[in-house]
Amino acid sequence: MTAPSLAAATAVTPLPAVGRPGDVVVGMADVKHSRVREDRLITYALGSCLGISVWDPVAGVGGLLHVMLPSGDIDAEKAARNPAMFIDTGVPLLFRKSYELGARKERIVVRVAGGAHHGATEDDDPFQIGKRNVLALRKILWKNNVLLHAHDVGGWQTSRTMRLDLATGEVTVRANGTLISL
């Protein structure tokens, strides 16, 4: 395998400015909400983890969850201490806080990114955390009659950056030098 040429490396579009006023960073096993139009909620390094965004266009409320694992059943004490670590405890937290800020279930737009696998193929990934995360999210949304509006999930050892712009509700995902809008 040859290294990419300098020309190929410079052809990649740079990330939008990081650290501008209004940027709110969501860490791993973390959740943040805002209703400030100038805010952008941002999370980095989504591999097998999922970034789950919610946005209510009428209330102007948005939230972003960076969740690591599908179920808190593996460690109930840890799930109680940090519900944002697990899908089964973090997603309800994401929605509850959004409702407290004025969002309504019937208006919420849900988007997700992440869920990569770490084997040469998805079947070679011994733990399949990314796949299990996506399935757990789909199950909890389905049980609660919530639609998933857009997703960018899967892929091999893919790291993604996800941003939710509170002014527009636009969610962008950058992976491997490519920026897409969900």
Sequence and secondary structure as in RCSB ss.txt:
>XXXX:A:sequence
MTAPSLAAATAVTPLPAVGRPGDVVVGMADVKHSRVREDRLITYALGSCLGISVWDPVAGVGGLLHVMLPSGDID
AEKAARNPAMFIDTGVPLLFRKSYELGARKERIVVRVAGGAHHGATEDDDPFQIGKRNVLALRKILWKNNVLLHA
HDVGGWQTSRTMRLDLATGEVTVRANGTLISL
>XXXX:A:secstr
     HHHHHTS     SS TTEEEE TTEEEEE  TT EEEEEEESSSEEEEEEETTTTEEEEEEE BS GGG 
HHHHHH GGGBHHHHHHHHHHHHHHTT  GGG EEEEEE  B SSSGGG SS HHHHHHHHHHHHHHHTT    E
EEE  BS  EEEEEETTT  EEEEETTEEEE 
